[in-house]
Amino acid sequence: MKESLSSVDIAAIVVELQELIGARVEKVYQIGREEIRLRLRQKDKGAIDLVIEAGKRIHITKYKRATPRIPSNFPMYLRKKLNGGRISQIRQLEFDRIVEITVERWDGKFRLVSELLPRGNIVLIDEDELILLPLRRKSFSARVIKVREKYERPPSRANPLQLNEQAFTDLCNTTGKDVVRVLATDLNLGGLYAEEVCEKAGVEKNKNATELEEAERNAILEALFVILEPILENDKSLLKPHIVLARESEERVDVLPFLLNTYESNEKVFSGSFNDAVDEFFTEKLAEELEEQAQEVRGEELGKYERVLKEQEEAVLKFKAAEEVWIRKGELIYARFSDIEQMLQDMPKKKKVVPVMLPDTDITLEIDNSVSLYKNAGACYEHAKVLRKKLVGVERAMETTKEKIRREAAREVKLEEVQIPQKKEEVKREKKEWYERFRWFETSEGVLVLGGKDATSNEILVKKHMDAGDLFFHTQAEGAPVVIAKTGGKDVSEADLKAIAQFAASYSSLWKYGFYEGECYCVTGEQVSKTPPTGEYIKKGSFVVRGKRQYFKAALGVCIGMEKDKLVACPDMQKDKLAVCVVLEPGGELEKNELTKVLVTFFVERAKSNQELTEQIAMWGHEKIMGFLPPGKSRVTGYYPAQ
């Protein structure tokens, strides 16, 4: 997943940020160690928040974050110098990962320099380029970042926006690097865009730059200028901002201002602006990081409360047992009054307290000879009363602790007021039911079965879609998916249980390693928890299963087919319920890419007479079909109906 913006991304962002020219700075906030936010006011649009995170990103954001009650020195100084000023210029410096924002006020002109490259910084400088205050003071071999020093930028590389044929020829002839390295490092494009340029130009990326022919150099320059056209033209309408999704899941892996061939087969979420796309991408990533941190903190809090509760429960048992013993002693004194008197008369009078062991009991009475037996009995009851008061106090404390545990377990994860971005309308996407984001099928008796694809979808399945009465299936193999059956607490036939177990085992790593049979267990939803044993931590996508398990031996095998107009993967023992399908088993020589082609050919052949279904298959694409395949190599064992 992308961690920071590239030089190309920043250039596209700056094109869009030109709309902020003339906006007035209202306030500056610092959130965390690296991030500041400028609260801007624009006449036509009202309040706008511009987020700058040193070393990573700059963009307009729609999402709010909690701000510190007491601001630190850096945002306070920025407020002093920038509040009330108007933005007069926003520019990228020499196609580097540095953005300079100029703010003009009655008392002068100030520039806020955002260094978005590794070990980045945010620096306020004056008209003479002297540093007024940096976010962090730093010293490098070529420059020093501290107050009253002249601001020096990091050493620049060649600017591709100003490149001509002669300059590019000289650059190629003086380097011993591959073409892709020249583009990625010397021209500051980064690896992704460098490879895209090579592909569009039709030039082998690993070819040494000194060996390029003139025609190849010209092709590279032409491809470069085509990709960077929106930036060269300073025209944001030419951008195609979007978020790229992973091929086999809906995880977000990249955010880009242009369409690239590298991600041609990936699903994409398009946005109205690159700022919006970057905002949504990084805000969701930040929300996930904060959620993990909050989960860890919550786990620690729960563990602390659970330890306290355990100690309290042990104290309750101890006080109850002691109270019962003292009450029993008092009752025995009254019940065996005459016997105890007789035993005391037969004992020497030298000791004040004597032990009396009554026949047929396991209790020894400590009798005080200096007082009557009535007072001895009363003393026993007083001991019991003291223990009863302690017991009541501990039980009250237990209720408080249990309430804390309930509140902590039920508490929504606090994300410092970061709002999870809502998904935008996706372009060219097949309409899906909610369960189609997972692997799924319906059993012969109509039970909906859902399977995770990765750690994230495993978490979503258990947290959002599994009820206490549902069934949870899993194998002990590393990398096994979570599989749940939406039974609603109803009984499931033995045949359906075996089918679900086969489904769970088939999508585990057992398939990849060529096993033909695996073991799978089943529990109810209420036996599955995200709360680890005290002192332990559970990673994302993992769960704790408590109680008795039901085990199944399952042969591995799946069939990929069509049920009505839906692409479905189900255990091969239920292939008869599909209109057409291909049956697979582990082993063989077919990699997932080759197998996908076989499946597409089969489905298209079967759908020739149905134009609507043919279009549906085309919409699925290779990537969707590949997402239904088990891990590793497979072999086809049958086609239904037979070819």
VMD Tcl script that draws the C-alpha trace (Angstrom):
set ca {
  {0.00 0.00 0.00}
  {1.18 3.48 -0.87}
  {2.80 5.30 2.06}
  {3.48 8.75 0.58}
  {2.95 10.89 -2.51}
  {5.43 10.77 -5.39}
  {6.74 13.81 -7.25}
  {4.22 13.17 -10.04}
  {1.37 12.91 -7.52}
  {2.44 16.17 -5.88}
  {2.60 17.91 -9.25}
  {-1.02 16.86 -9.92}
  {-2.08 17.95 -6.42}
  {-0.48 21.37 -6.95}
  {-2.39 21.81 -10.22}
  {-5.63 21.42 -8.28}
  {-4.46 23.50 -5.30}
  {-4.32 26.59 -7.52}
  {-7.99 27.06 -6.61}
  {-6.79 28.10 -3.13}
  {-5.06 31.23 -4.45}
  {-6.66 34.16 -2.63}
  {-7.89 32.07 0.32}
  {-7.34 33.60 3.77}
  {-5.55 31.72 6.57}
  {-7.83 31.58 9.62}
  {-5.98 29.23 11.94}
  {-3.24 26.59 12.11}
  {-3.39 23.34 14.08}
  {-0.82 20.64 14.75}
  {-2.09 17.08 15.10}
  {0.47 14.56 16.23}
  {4.17 14.92 15.60}
  {4.20 15.32 11.81}
  {0.87 16.79 10.70}
  {-0.39 20.36 10.55}
  {-3.69 21.69 9.20}
  {-4.35 25.11 7.75}
  {-7.93 26.29 8.25}
  {-8.57 28.47 5.19}
  {-11.52 30.68 4.32}
  {-12.51 31.21 0.70}
  {-15.18 33.65 -0.34}
  {-17.17 31.26 -2.53}
  {-16.54 27.97 -0.70}
  {-16.34 28.88 2.99}
  {-13.98 26.95 5.31}
  {-11.40 24.62 3.75}
  {-8.89 22.45 5.60}
  {-5.49 21.86 4.01}
  {-3.56 18.99 5.60}
  {0.24 18.76 5.41}
  {2.05 15.72 6.80}
  {5.83 16.05 6.72}
  {7.46 13.42 4.57}
  {4.16 12.07 3.19}
  {1.32 14.17 1.81}
  {-0.43 17.49 1.17}
  {-4.08 17.80 0.14}
  {-7.44 19.32 0.97}
  {-9.42 17.20 3.45}
  {-13.10 16.86 4.29}
  {-12.49 14.87 7.46}
  {-12.09 16.40 10.90}
  {-9.53 15.44 13.52}
  {-9.52 16.23 17.22}
  {-7.14 19.10 17.96}
  {-5.02 19.44 21.12}
  {-6.49 21.67 23.83}
  {-3.15 23.38 24.30}
  {-1.36 23.96 20.98}
  {2.42 23.51 20.81}
  {4.89 26.26 19.93}
  {5.04 25.54 16.18}
  {1.32 26.05 15.33}
  {1.16 29.01 17.70}
  {4.03 30.69 15.85}
  {2.44 29.92 12.47}
  {-0.79 31.51 13.67}
  {1.14 34.60 14.73}
  {2.75 34.95 11.29}
  {0.08 33.61 8.92}
  {-3.37 34.26 10.42}
  {-5.27 36.81 8.35}
  {-2.86 36.50 5.43}
  {-3.90 35.47 1.93}
  {-2.33 32.74 -0.20}
  {-0.70 34.33 -3.24}
  {1.20 31.35 -4.67}
  {1.36 27.55 -4.40}
  {4.12 25.83 -6.34}
  {6.16 22.65 -6.51}
  {9.89 23.32 -6.39}
  {11.77 21.85 -9.37}
  {9.50 18.79 -9.64}
  {10.77 17.67 -6.25}
  {8.62 16.49 -3.35}
  {8.59 20.02 -1.96}
  {5.62 22.41 -2.00}
  {5.95 26.10 -1.22}
  {2.91 28.13 -0.11}
  {3.33 31.91 -0.12}
  {1.15 33.91 2.28}
  {1.02 37.71 2.09}
  {0.01 39.97 4.99}
  {0.25 43.67 5.80}
  {3.51 43.03 7.65}
  {5.28 40.97 5.01}
  {5.42 37.90 2.81}
  {5.99 34.46 4.34}
  {6.56 31.08 2.72}
  {5.57 27.78 4.23}
  {7.79 25.06 2.75}
  {6.50 21.49 3.01}
  {9.19 18.85 2.46}
  {7.33 15.64 1.58}
  {10.37 13.48 0.88}
  {11.75 10.98 3.45}
  {12.81 12.63 6.74}
  {10.69 15.57 5.64}
  {9.98 18.79 7.46}
  {7.75 21.88 7.45}
  {9.61 25.19 7.53}
  {8.44 28.82 7.70}
  {10.79 31.27 5.95}
  {10.69 35.02 5.35}
  {11.24 37.14 2.23}
  {15.02 36.89 2.65}
  {14.75 33.07 2.77}
  {15.83 33.01 6.40}
  {14.28 30.27 8.53}
  {11.83 31.70 11.07}
  {10.88 28.35 12.59}
  {11.06 24.71 11.45}
  {8.82 21.90 12.65}
  {12.04 20.10 13.60}
  {15.63 21.29 13.72}
  {17.87 19.07 11.60}
  {21.41 18.95 10.28}
  {22.46 17.30 7.00}
  {25.76 17.15 5.16}
  {24.66 19.83 2.68}
  {22.35 21.99 4.80}
  {21.20 22.90 8.29}
  {17.58 23.48 9.29}
  {17.45 25.86 12.24}
  {16.26 29.36 13.11}
  {17.95 32.34 11.35}
  {19.87 30.08 8.94}
  {19.32 30.59 5.22}
  {16.95 27.95 3.93}
  {18.57 25.53 1.50}
  {16.55 22.96 -0.38}
  {17.73 19.33 -0.75}
  {19.87 18.84 -3.90}
  {17.60 18.80 -6.96}
  {17.59 16.41 -9.89}
  {16.68 17.03 -13.51}
  {13.19 18.44 -14.02}
  {11.24 16.30 -16.53}
  {8.81 19.17 -17.15}
  {11.66 21.23 -18.62}
  {13.43 18.38 -20.42}
  {14.40 18.66 -24.10}
  {16.00 16.21 -26.50}
  {19.55 17.44 -25.96}
  {19.31 17.43 -22.16}
  {17.85 13.92 -22.17}
  {20.54 12.70 -24.59}
  {23.28 14.14 -22.37}
  {21.70 12.52 -19.31}
  {21.53 9.10 -20.99}
  {25.09 9.29 -22.31}
  {26.61 10.18 -18.94}
  {25.03 7.45 -16.86}
  {25.65 3.74 -16.66}
  {22.17 3.01 -15.38}
  {19.26 1.13 -16.89}
  {16.63 3.25 -18.62}
  {14.09 2.67 -15.88}
  {16.58 3.79 -13.20}
  {17.37 6.98 -15.11}
  {13.67 7.82 -15.27}
  {12.92 6.78 -11.70}
  {15.86 8.43 -9.94}
  {17.56 10.99 -12.19}
  {14.23 12.39 -13.43}
  {12.50 11.82 -10.09}
  {9.52 9.94 -11.59}
  {9.60 6.99 -9.20}
  {9.49 3.33 -10.20}
  {5.79 3.09 -11.10}
  {5.77 5.99 -13.58}
  {9.22 5.08 -14.92}
  {8.01 1.61 -15.91}
  {4.84 3.12 -17.41}
  {6.94 5.43 -19.62}
  {9.08 2.48 -20.80}
  {6.00 0.42 -21.62}
  {4.29 3.23 -23.54}
  {7.51 3.97 -25.44}
  {8.06 0.29 -26.26}
  {11.59 0.36 -24.82}
  {13.03 -2.47 -22.73}
  {13.24 -1.04 -19.24}
  {16.47 -2.89 -18.31}
  {18.35 -1.63 -21.35}
  {21.39 0.52 -20.53}
  {20.60 4.20 -21.19}
  {23.89 4.71 -23.05}
  {22.78 2.13 -25.64}
  {19.53 3.90 -26.57}
  {19.02 4.85 -30.19}
  {17.78 8.33 -31.06}
  {14.36 6.94 -32.01}
  {14.09 5.21 -28.64}
  {15.02 8.38 -26.75}
  {12.41 10.33 -28.71}
  {9.80 7.66 -27.99}
  {10.57 7.89 -24.27}
  {10.26 11.68 -24.29}
  {6.99 11.50 -26.20}
  {5.55 8.92 -23.76}
  {6.73 11.04 -20.83}
  {5.03 14.17 -22.12}
  {1.81 12.26 -22.87}
  {1.61 11.00 -19.28}
  {2.48 14.40 -17.81}
  {0.22 16.37 -20.17}
  {-2.26 17.50 -17.45}
  {0.66 18.91 -15.44}
  {2.40 20.49 -18.42}
  {-0.88 22.09 -19.49}
  {-1.79 22.96 -15.89}
  {-5.25 21.58 -16.71}
  {-6.98 19.63 -13.93}
  {-9.78 18.58 -16.31}
  {-7.29 16.20 -17.97}
  {-6.71 14.27 -14.72}
  {-8.35 10.88 -14.10}
  {-8.06 10.67 -10.30}
  {-8.82 7.26 -8.82}
  {-8.05 4.75 -6.08}
  {-6.74 1.36 -7.19}
  {-8.13 -1.76 -5.49}
  {-6.24 -5.04 -5.02}
  {-7.09 -7.71 -7.57}
  {-8.37 -10.35 -5.15}
  {-9.87 -8.11 -2.48}
  {-11.24 -4.62 -2.03}
  {-8.19 -3.34 -0.19}
  {-6.90 -0.02 -1.47}
  {-3.35 -0.27 -2.80}
  {-2.68 2.97 -4.64}
  {-4.07 6.41 -5.49}
  {-3.20 7.99 -8.84}
  {-3.99 11.09 -10.93}
  {-3.82 9.23 -14.27}
  {-4.79 5.81 -15.58}
  {-1.76 3.51 -15.86}
  {-1.35 0.26 -17.77}
  {0.17 -1.35 -14.67}
  {-3.26 -1.36 -13.01}
  {-5.33 -1.91 -16.15}
  {-7.00 -5.07 -14.79}
  {-7.58 -3.72 -11.27}
  {-10.92 -2.35 -10.15}
  {-10.87 1.39 -9.49}
  {-12.83 3.96 -7.54}
  {-12.91 7.25 -9.44}
  {-13.15 10.65 -7.74}
  {-14.11 14.15 -8.81}
  {-10.63 15.46 -7.97}
  {-7.22 14.07 -7.10}
  {-7.39 15.89 -3.76}
  {-10.58 13.96 -2.93}
  {-9.01 10.65 -3.96}
  {-5.85 11.27 -1.90}
  {-7.94 12.44 1.06}
  {-10.08 9.31 1.01}
  {-7.10 6.99 0.50}
  {-4.94 8.33 3.32}
  {-7.81 9.03 5.72}
  {-8.99 5.41 5.52}
  {-5.42 4.20 5.96}
  {-5.03 6.47 8.98}
  {-8.34 5.24 10.37}
  {-7.16 1.62 10.09}
  {-3.89 2.43 11.87}
  {-5.73 4.27 14.64}
  {-8.21 1.41 14.93}
  {-5.40 -1.11 15.40}
  {-3.83 1.13 18.04}
  {-7.19 1.59 19.75}
  {-7.79 -2.18 19.65}
  {-4.43 -2.78 21.32}
  {-5.18 -0.18 23.99}
  {-8.64 -1.65 24.48}
  {-7.14 -5.14 24.76}
  {-4.74 -3.90 27.42}
  {-7.60 -2.22 29.33}
  {-9.75 -5.33 29.11}
  {-6.85 -7.48 30.26}
  {-6.30 -5.21 33.26}
  {-9.99 -5.31 34.24}
  {-10.14 -9.08 33.72}
  {-7.15 -9.59 36.02}
  {-8.81 -7.45 38.67}
  {-12.07 -9.38 38.24}
  {-10.27 -12.70 38.62}
  {-8.65 -11.54 41.87}
  {-12.03 -10.33 43.12}
  {-13.69 -13.65 42.27}
  {-10.98 -15.50 44.18}
  {-11.50 -13.18 47.16}
  {-15.27 -13.82 47.08}
  {-14.75 -17.59 47.18}
  {-12.27 -17.20 50.02}
  {-14.59 -14.96 52.12}
  {-17.62 -17.21 51.48}
  {-15.74 -20.31 52.58}
  {-14.41 -18.59 55.71}
  {-17.84 -17.18 56.58}
  {-19.43 -20.62 56.29}
  {-16.74 -22.10 58.58}
  {-17.36 -19.49 61.34}
  {-21.13 -19.88 61.12}
  {-20.70 -23.64 61.31}
  {-18.51 -23.25 64.42}
  {-21.14 -21.11 66.17}
  {-23.90 -23.57 65.30}
  {-21.81 -26.50 66.57}
  {-21.24 -24.82 69.94}
  {-25.00 -24.52 70.46}
  {-25.78 -27.93 68.99}
  {-23.16 -29.77 71.05}
  {-23.24 -27.49 74.10}
  {-23.35 -30.30 76.73}
  {-20.69 -32.38 75.00}
  {-18.31 -29.40 74.78}
  {-18.88 -28.53 78.47}
  {-18.04 -32.11 79.45}
  {-14.91 -32.12 77.29}
  {-13.73 -28.82 78.81}
  {-14.17 -30.18 82.35}
  {-11.93 -33.11 81.50}
  {-9.17 -30.79 80.14}
  {-6.46 -29.09 82.22}
  {-7.35 -25.48 83.17}
  {-3.87 -24.12 82.50}
  {-4.50 -22.92 78.91}
  {-6.79 -19.99 78.13}
  {-7.66 -21.22 74.61}
  {-8.00 -24.93 74.03}
  {-8.74 -26.85 70.82}
  {-11.82 -29.03 70.89}
  {-12.26 -31.66 68.17}
  {-15.83 -32.93 68.10}
  {-16.49 -36.51 67.03}
  {-18.05 -36.93 63.57}
  {-16.91 -33.45 62.37}
  {-13.92 -32.09 60.51}
  {-13.91 -28.76 62.39}
  {-11.70 -27.92 65.35}
  {-13.20 -25.40 67.77}
  {-10.88 -22.94 69.49}
  {-12.64 -22.45 72.87}
  {-11.74 -19.54 75.17}
  {-11.85 -20.90 78.73}
  {-12.01 -17.40 80.22}
  {-15.55 -16.74 78.93}
  {-18.75 -18.74 78.62}
  {-19.63 -20.98 75.70}
  {-22.36 -18.49 74.80}
  {-19.71 -15.79 74.29}
  {-17.56 -18.23 72.29}
  {-20.52 -18.85 69.98}
  {-21.17 -15.08 69.74}
  {-17.53 -14.49 68.80}
  {-17.88 -17.01 65.94}
  {-20.90 -15.17 64.59}
  {-19.06 -11.83 64.87}
  {-16.22 -13.26 62.76}
  {-18.82 -14.36 60.20}
  {-20.38 -10.85 60.17}
  {-17.00 -9.21 59.49}
  {-16.42 -11.61 56.59}
  {-19.94 -10.95 55.28}
  {-19.24 -7.18 55.17}
  {-15.98 -7.79 53.30}
  {-17.80 -10.15 50.94}
  {-20.50 -7.55 50.17}
  {-17.80 -4.94 49.50}
  {-15.95 -7.22 47.07}
  {-19.20 -8.17 45.29}
  {-20.00 -4.48 44.78}
  {-16.50 -3.92 43.44}
  {-17.00 -6.92 41.12}
  {-20.15 -5.35 39.65}
  {-18.20 -2.15 39.00}
  {-15.42 -4.12 37.31}
  {-17.89 -6.12 35.21}
  {-19.56 -2.90 34.10}
  {-16.18 -1.51 33.09}
  {-15.50 -4.67 31.08}
  {-18.94 -4.44 29.42}
  {-18.42 -0.78 28.56}
  {-14.91 -1.39 27.27}
  {-16.01 -4.36 25.16}
  {-18.98 -2.43 23.74}
  {-17.14 0.85 23.28}
  {-16.85 2.04 19.71}
  {-13.24 2.35 18.63}
  {-12.28 5.99 19.02}
  {-10.53 7.25 15.91}
  {-9.76 10.73 17.17}
  {-12.83 11.95 15.29}
  {-11.50 10.70 11.95}
  {-14.56 9.82 9.92}
  {-14.28 6.70 7.79}
  {-14.70 7.86 4.17}
  {-17.86 6.66 2.48}
  {-17.25 4.80 -0.73}
  {-17.85 6.87 -3.86}
  {-19.89 5.55 -6.71}
  {-17.68 3.20 -8.64}
  {-17.44 3.33 -12.38}
  {-17.92 0.29 -14.59}
  {-18.62 -2.02 -11.70}
  {-21.04 -4.91 -11.73}
  {-23.93 -4.50 -9.32}
  {-23.31 -6.83 -6.37}
  {-25.20 -8.21 -3.43}
  {-23.56 -7.49 -0.08}
  {-22.29 -11.04 0.30}
  {-20.51 -11.07 -3.09}
  {-17.50 -9.27 -1.66}
  {-16.70 -12.67 -0.08}
  {-16.47 -16.18 -1.46}
  {-19.96 -17.62 -1.10}
  {-22.45 -20.32 -2.01}
  {-25.82 -21.64 -0.89}
  {-26.08 -25.22 0.34}
  {-28.67 -27.68 -0.96}
  {-30.92 -26.65 1.93}
  {-30.55 -22.93 1.25}
  {-27.98 -22.02 3.94}
  {-25.85 -19.03 2.88}
  {-22.13 -19.79 3.36}
  {-19.54 -16.99 3.32}
  {-15.76 -17.31 3.15}
  {-13.07 -14.70 3.78}
  {-10.38 -13.87 1.24}
  {-7.79 -12.26 3.52}
  {-7.27 -10.98 7.08}
  {-9.45 -7.91 6.46}
  {-12.43 -9.83 5.07}
  {-12.05 -12.42 7.88}
  {-12.42 -9.58 10.41}
  {-15.44 -8.13 8.59}
  {-17.16 -11.52 8.37}
  {-16.88 -12.24 12.09}
  {-17.48 -8.72 13.39}
  {-20.30 -7.61 11.08}
  {-21.99 -10.69 9.68}
  {-21.67 -13.55 12.19}
  {-24.44 -14.01 14.79}
  {-24.25 -16.14 17.93}
  {-26.35 -18.91 16.36}
  {-24.35 -19.12 13.11}
  {-21.68 -21.74 12.49}
  {-17.96 -20.92 12.27}
  {-15.70 -23.25 10.21}
  {-11.90 -23.15 10.12}
  {-8.91 -25.39 9.54}
  {-5.71 -25.49 11.56}
  {-3.63 -24.88 8.40}
  {-1.70 -21.61 8.13}
  {-3.50 -19.04 5.97}
  {-6.92 -20.64 6.21}
  {-9.99 -18.47 5.57}
  {-12.85 -17.91 7.99}
  {-16.03 -19.59 6.76}
  {-19.40 -18.91 8.38}
  {-22.78 -20.48 7.71}
  {-25.75 -18.16 8.27}
  {-27.96 -20.73 10.00}
  {-29.63 -18.37 12.46}
  {-29.37 -21.08 15.12}
  {-31.31 -23.68 13.09}
  {-30.18 -27.29 12.70}
  {-28.08 -28.13 9.64}
  {-28.06 -31.52 7.96}
  {-24.97 -33.72 8.05}
  {-24.64 -33.40 4.26}
  {-24.58 -29.61 4.42}
  {-22.05 -29.65 7.28}
  {-19.72 -31.85 5.23}
  {-20.13 -29.57 2.20}
  {-19.27 -26.46 4.23}
  {-16.25 -28.22 5.75}
  {-15.05 -29.15 2.25}
  {-15.44 -25.52 1.16}
  {-13.39 -24.27 4.15}
  {-10.62 -26.84 3.66}
  {-10.40 -26.28 -0.11}
  {-9.61 -22.58 0.20}
  {-6.91 -23.11 2.84}
  {-3.19 -23.54 2.15}
  {-3.78 -27.31 2.10}
  {-4.73 -26.88 -1.58}
  {-1.50 -25.03 -2.39}
  {0.58 -27.82 -0.84}
  {-1.22 -30.50 -2.84}
  {-3.18 -32.24 -0.04}
  {-6.23 -34.16 -1.17}
  {-7.86 -34.24 2.27}
  {-7.87 -31.96 5.29}
  {-9.35 -31.59 8.76}
  {-11.83 -28.84 9.53}
  {-13.62 -27.94 12.76}
  {-16.94 -26.25 13.43}
  {-18.18 -24.19 16.40}
  {-21.07 -21.82 17.01}
  {-20.67 -18.07 16.65}
  {-20.91 -17.51 20.39}
  {-17.76 -19.61 20.89}
  {-15.69 -17.20 18.77}
  {-14.18 -14.12 20.37}
  {-11.69 -11.37 19.63}
  {-10.75 -11.17 23.32}
  {-7.40 -12.93 23.88}
  {-6.24 -14.62 27.08}
  {-4.84 -12.19 29.63}
  {-1.49 -10.78 28.58}
  {-1.75 -11.93 24.95}
  {-2.51 -10.07 21.70}
  {-4.43 -11.33 18.68}
  {-3.34 -10.09 15.27}
  {-5.72 -8.90 12.59}
  {-7.82 -11.69 11.05}
  {-7.32 -14.08 13.99}
  {-9.77 -15.13 16.68}
  {-10.03 -17.11 19.91}
  {-12.25 -20.20 19.86}
  {-13.42 -21.56 23.20}
  {-15.31 -24.71 24.06}
  {-15.98 -28.02 22.33}
  {-15.37 -28.35 18.59}
  {-16.88 -30.67 16.02}
  {-14.28 -32.04 13.58}
  {-14.72 -33.19 9.96}
  {-12.46 -34.98 7.50}
  {-13.00 -33.29 4.13}
  {-11.77 -34.16 0.66}
  {-10.53 -31.05 -1.18}
  {-12.45 -30.08 -4.29}
  {-14.36 -27.09 -5.62}
  {-16.41 -26.28 -8.68}
  {-16.59 -22.85 -10.28}
  {-19.82 -22.22 -12.12}
  {-22.92 -20.15 -12.74}
  {-26.06 -20.05 -10.66}
  {-28.63 -17.92 -12.52}
  {-26.50 -14.89 -13.50}
  {-24.04 -15.13 -10.62}
  {-20.52 -16.54 -10.61}
  {-20.31 -19.07 -7.76}
  {-17.70 -21.32 -6.17}
  {-19.02 -24.25 -4.18}
  {-17.78 -27.65 -2.89}
  {-17.74 -30.26 -5.64}
  {-20.19 -32.46 -3.74}
  {-22.87 -29.86 -4.57}
  {-22.03 -29.34 -8.24}
  {-25.46 -30.61 -9.34}
  {-27.08 -27.41 -8.13}
  {-25.16 -25.29 -10.70}
  {-26.31 -24.79 -14.28}
  {-22.76 -25.14 -15.64}
  {-19.48 -25.55 -13.82}
  {-15.87 -26.71 -13.94}
  {-14.73 -29.13 -11.22}
  {-11.23 -28.70 -9.79}
  {-8.93 -30.60 -7.44}
  {-5.46 -29.81 -6.02}
  {-2.29 -30.59 -7.92}
  {-1.80 -30.61 -11.68}
  {0.13 -28.06 -13.69}
  {-2.39 -25.26 -14.24}
  {-1.40 -21.98 -12.60}
  {-4.21 -19.57 -11.74}
  {-3.68 -17.45 -14.90}
  {-3.86 -20.45 -17.23}
  {-6.81 -21.94 -15.37}
  {-8.70 -18.64 -15.60}
  {-8.40 -18.71 -19.40}
  {-9.79 -22.26 -19.40}
  {-12.76 -21.18 -17.30}
  {-13.50 -18.08 -19.40}
  {-13.41 -20.13 -22.60}
  {-15.76 -22.71 -21.06}
  {-18.29 -20.14 -19.81}
  {-18.30 -18.16 -23.08}
  {-18.80 -21.37 -25.07}
  {-21.78 -22.36 -22.90}
  {-23.32 -18.86 -23.13}
  {-23.13 -18.40 -26.92}
  {-26.90 -18.47 -27.36}
  {-27.49 -16.03 -24.50}
  {-26.29 -12.52 -25.40}
  {-27.13 -11.10 -21.96}
  {-25.18 -13.84 -20.21}
  {-22.23 -13.39 -22.60}
  {-22.09 -9.70 -21.68}
  {-22.27 -10.67 -18.02}
  {-19.25 -12.98 -18.40}
  {-17.34 -10.21 -20.17}
  {-18.12 -7.87 -17.26}
  {-16.71 -10.40 -14.78}
  {-13.31 -10.31 -16.45}
  {-10.34 -12.54 -15.72}
  {-9.63 -10.93 -12.34}
  {-13.03 -11.72 -10.85}
  {-12.91 -15.34 -11.97}
  {-9.34 -15.67 -10.67}
  {-10.57 -14.45 -7.27}
  {-12.71 -17.60 -6.96}
  {-9.77 -19.99 -7.50}
  {-8.08 -21.75 -4.57}
  {-4.40 -20.94 -3.92}
  {-1.74 -22.78 -5.92}
  {-1.95 -25.11 -8.91}
  {-5.07 -27.06 -9.87}
  {-6.29 -29.66 -12.32}
  {-9.67 -29.83 -14.07}
  {-11.45 -33.12 -13.32}
  {-14.71 -32.47 -15.14}
  {-17.07 -30.13 -16.97}
  {-20.81 -30.01 -16.31}
  {-22.66 -30.36 -18.52}
  {-20.03 -32.43 -20.29}
  {-18.39 -30.88 -23.35}
}
mol new
graphics top color blue
foreach p $ca { graphics top sphere $p radius 0.5 }
foreach p [lrange $ca 0 end-1] q [lrange $ca 1 end] { graphics top cylinder $p $q radius 0.2 }
display resetview
